[in-house]
């Protein structure tokens, strides 16, 4: 499954003009064009003369399915003026890569080629992904130009820190295509949680029997990570306390990695300061070995007996705090979902709980869920977990106390 499947639904059907200026990072723009197309975006590419030297117009035409534009005047476009017509109806213009030279021209308001004129004549948002040598990026002139663009309302995406084509390492590297896709999605996501802090748990816990064996629950962490990403895109300060999973950290999310339930509990309570909401998605093991063995137990063929101690109920403890944040629980059941999920919500006095049957989405990329709250039962149709997460965040934002 591609990394780009995490950011579907929010970009489908949008028209994005992708501007490509001169720089070695233009090769990433070809991959970005394909990725956006896979997400249902209508991509129209505008190349500078220098950009076309790195990746040909034919490449972008094949990947986007649309004609690529390079000149200010073109008889084949209605009116003969791509710098005017191309931006009409666009949801955004994204310049990636944006070289130091192009950023300087943009900041000065120059309009001496198609892309710079298109940016000047736009009536839609402009996003810029810088890409250059670290010394060029750190140069005071570049920093002044970037500050000018930000003051003019231009959104700057990146740059990242890393290895560069020149052999140096530092700031100036263009964001990767998947990061730019996620940045676009975040840009278009309504900021329903701006000014809020959300703490989440995700994944399983692993309770050690000895250094190589343990007790755990089956959990991929995908739902929790999708929710953390959705909270960050909605503008929340997002802290994710995660058990062991094979997932990357969503953009804008601070991840705290833990192993066992006791460690997860400690990290949750440490992160709760100033939190408006706590979303407990993790599949926390109900029990742990009372006395883990410090060395690897050798197989003897004889039966062994483990003494198990109950793990804390992190969600119940947080919900019982005198000034508890808005608490959201999760219930994965094998049957009688309404009975057990609503029963759990009431027993723990939660304002909101999300329930699902394990047969519907455990470990997969899609799920079917039901939201339970004081206003009743709200079923969500089967959909990718990214879409489910966005609907859950919308519900949280609706129910969160104001003031």
N, C-alpha and C positions, 0 to 999 in steps of 0.2 A: 504494500500500500504506500503510495507516494506521500511525502511530507506535506504536499500541498492540499491534501484532503482535509487537513485541519481547518482550512480557512474558506471552505465553500460557502454557499448560501448568501453571504453578505455582499459579494461582488457581482453575482450573476446578473447579466443584462446591462451592466454599466458600460459606458463608452469612455475609454481612457486614451488620451493621446500620449504616446511614449516618445519623448525627445532623447536622442542619442548624440552626445557631443564626442569630440575626439579623446580617446584614452583607451588603454589596453583593457580596462574593465568593460568595454563595449561587448566583449564576448559573453559576459553575464547577461547583458540585455537581450541577447538572443534567447537564452534560457528563460529569462523573465517573460518575454513575449509568449513563448509556448506555455509557460505556467499560467499566465493570466488567461490565455485562450482556453485552457483546460478548466478554468473556473467560470467560464461563461462570459468573460469580458470581451467586448468588441474593441480590439486594439488597433490603433492607427499610428504608424511610426513616422516621425519626422527626423531626418538625418541631417547633421551639419556636413559640410564638405570633408572636414577632418574625421568625423565619425564614420563616413562611408569608406574611408581608407582602412579602417579596422575590420568592419563587417559590411559586406555588400548589401545594397538594397534588395537584391534578389533573395538573400537569406531571410530578411525580415518579412518580405512579401510572402514567402512560402510558409513561414511560421504563423503569421497573423491572418493570412487569407485576404488581406487588403493591400491595395496599392501603397507603396512607400513614397513619401514626398521629400524632395530635396531642394527645390527651387522656389523662389519668391513668386514667380509668375508661371502659370501653367495653363495652356489653352484647353486642356481636357477637363479641368475642374470648372464647375459652374461659376461664372464671374471671372474666371482666370486668376483668382487670388486665394491660394491655399492658406495664407496666413490669416485670412478672415474666415473662410468657409470651414476650414478643418476644425477650428475650435468651437464652432456653433453646435450646441447640443452635447458637448463633452461634459462628463461629470468631473473630470480633473485632467490637468496636464502633469505628467511625471517626467522629469528630466533625470535620466539615469543611464550612463554616468554624466555628472555635471563637472566638467573640468574647471580648474582655477581660472582659466581664461574666460570660459562661458559665464561663470559666476560673476566675474568682474564686469563683463559686458551687461549682464542682467542687472547688476546693482547700479550701473551708470545709466540704465534705460536706453542702451543702444539697440538699434533694430537694423542690423546690416546683413542679416541672412534670414532664411525662413524661420528657423526655430526661435531666434531672439525676437523677431517680429511677432510670431505667433504668441509668445509669452507676454509681449507688451499689449497685444490686441485682445487678450483673453477676457471672457466674462465668466470664468470658472476658477476654482481653486488651483494653485500651482504648488507642486511638491518637488523638491530638489534633493537628489542623492549625490553628495560630493564624492569625487574619486580623484586622488592625486597623491604625490609624494608627501611624506610627513612634514618635510621642511616647508613645502608650498602651503600645506594646510595650516601650519603653525605661524606662518608669516603674518605680521600685523596687518598687512594690506588685505590678505584673504579674510582674516577675522573681522576686519571692518566691513568688508563686502557682505559677509554672511550676516553680520548684525544689521546691516541696512536691509537685506532681504527679509529678515525676521520682523523688523519694524514695519515693513511694507505688507506683512501678513503672509509671507511665503513660508511654508512648512519645510524644515530641513530634516532629512532622514539620514541619520548617521553623522559622520562616517564611523566605521568600525576601526578597531585597533588590530593590527596583524601584519603578516608578511606582505611585502609589496613587490611589484615586478622589478623594481630597481635593486632588490636584494636587501633593502632595509626593512626594519620592523617599527611600527608605530601607528599613530592615528592618520587616517586618510584613505583607508581601504573602503571601497564601496560595499554596502550591505549586500548580503547574499540574496538571490531571487526570492527564496521563501520568506526571508525577513522583510523584503519590500512588499510582498503579497500581504503579509500580516500587518505591516504598517499601513497599507492602503485600507485594509479592513477596519483597523482601529480608527483611522481617520473618518470613515463613513459611519461608524457605530455611534448612536446617540449616547451622550455622556450622562447616563441616568444615575451613575454612582459617583460623580465627581465630588470631591471633598469628603468621601467616605473611606473608611478602612475596613477591609474584609480579611478575615483569617480563615483559611480552609485546611482540611486534612485530606489526604488522598493516598491511594495504594494500600497494600497490606502492611501488617506488622509481622516481624519475624522474632519468635521467642526461642532463644537458644537452649538446646538440650546439652550440647557440648560445642566445641569450637566449629564443628562442621555440620551439625544437625539441628533442626529446630521445628517448631510448630508455627504454621502460618495459615492464612486464609487465601483463597483464590481471588485475586484482584489485579487487573492490568493497570489500574490508575487512570485510565483514559477519561472517565467521566469527571473525576476530580480535576484533572489537568485542563480539560475543556472548560470547566467552570471557572478555574483560576484565570485562564486566558480571556474568557468572556467578561469577568469582573474587571480585569486590567483594561480591556478595550473600552469598557463603559466608564472609565475614568477613576476607578477605585485604587487606593493604595492596597496592594494585594500581597499577602504573605501566605505561602503554601508550605505547610508542614507535611513532608512526604515520606512514606515508607519506601522500601526498596522497589523501584520500578525501572524499566528501560525506556524512559521518555525524556525528551529534552525540555528544558525550562522554557515556558512561554515568555514571549517578550513582555517586559514591564512587570514581571512577577519576581518576588524575592523568595527563593526556595530554601527551606531548612530541611536537610536530610536527616532522617532518624531510622532506627532499626526496630526497637521494641516499643511496646505500649507505654511503659513507664517513661521512656525517653520522649515519646510523642506527647504525653501529658505535660511533662515539664516544659517542653518547647512551646506548646499551645498556650499555657498560662503565661509564659514569658512574653509571648507575642500579643496577648490580648489587650495590653494597655492602649487605650484610645480606639479600640475596635468598635465599629458600629454593628457588625454582623459576624457570626461564626457559622461556617458551613462544614458539617462533619460528614465527609464523603468516604473517609478511609474505612476499610474493612479490618477493624481492630480485632485481633485474636481475643476470644473471651477468657482464655486461660494461658498461663505461662508455667514452665517448670519451676517448682518452689526452690529447688537448689540445683542450678546448672552445674555441670561438671566442667572443671577447668582444663581437662585434657580430653583427647579423642578417645571415646569408649571403643574398646576392641570387641569385634563380633565373637561371641562365644557359643552361639547356638542356643543359649538358655533364654528363657523369658525374662524381661526386665519390667520393673514397675516404676512408673513415674508419678511422683506426687505433684499435683497441679494446684496452683494458687490462682484465684480469680484476678483478672486485670481490672483496672479502674474503668468506669464508664465515663469517658471524657466528656461526652456531650451532656450527660445528665449533670455532671459536676458544674460545667459552665452554665447550663440553663438554671441551675439553682443558686447562682451568685446573686447577692443583693441587688447589684446593678448590672444584670446580665445583658450582653449584646443580643441583638435579634438572632435567634438560633434556628438553624435549618438542619433537620436530620435526614438521613437516607435509610430506606428499608428495602433490602433485597429478599424477597420471599419466594418459596417454591409453590405456594398455593394460598388461596383465600387472602389475596393482597389487601382488599379493602378492610377486612377485619383486623389483620395484624398491623398494617401500616397506620391506620387511624387509631388503633389501640395504643401503638407505640407513641404516637404524637401526643395523645391525651395523657398517657402515663408519665411522660417526661415533661409535660406542660410546654410543648413547643408551639410556637406560632405557625410553623410551616414544616412540612415533611414531604419528601419526594420518594415515591415507592415504585418498584418495578419487580417483575418476575424474573428470576435468574435465567429462565429459558428464553427470555426476550432479548438479552443483550450482554450477558456476562462475557467480558473479554473482547467483544466485537466493537466495530466502529459505529453501529447503529443501536438504537434502543427504543423501547416504548415505555413511557413513564406516566405516572399520575401525581399531580400535586394535591396535597391535602392541607387545608388551613381552616380558619374559623368561618370562612365564607363558603366552604363546601369542598367538593371534589372536582378537580380540573384535569381531565385526561389530555395527554399530549400524544399526537399521532406518531407512528413509527417514523423516525428520521435519524440522520447522522447525529452523533452525540454533540457535535459543535452547534447544531441547530437547537437541540434540546437544551443545551447549556444557556444559549441566548434567551430562550423563553423562560427558563428558571430565573435568570438574572432580572429579566423584566418584571417577573412576579415579586422577587425580593425588593426591587426598587419601589414597586407599588405599595408593598406592605410595610416598608421601613418607617418607623416613626419620624416625623419631621420636627425640627427645632431642637 
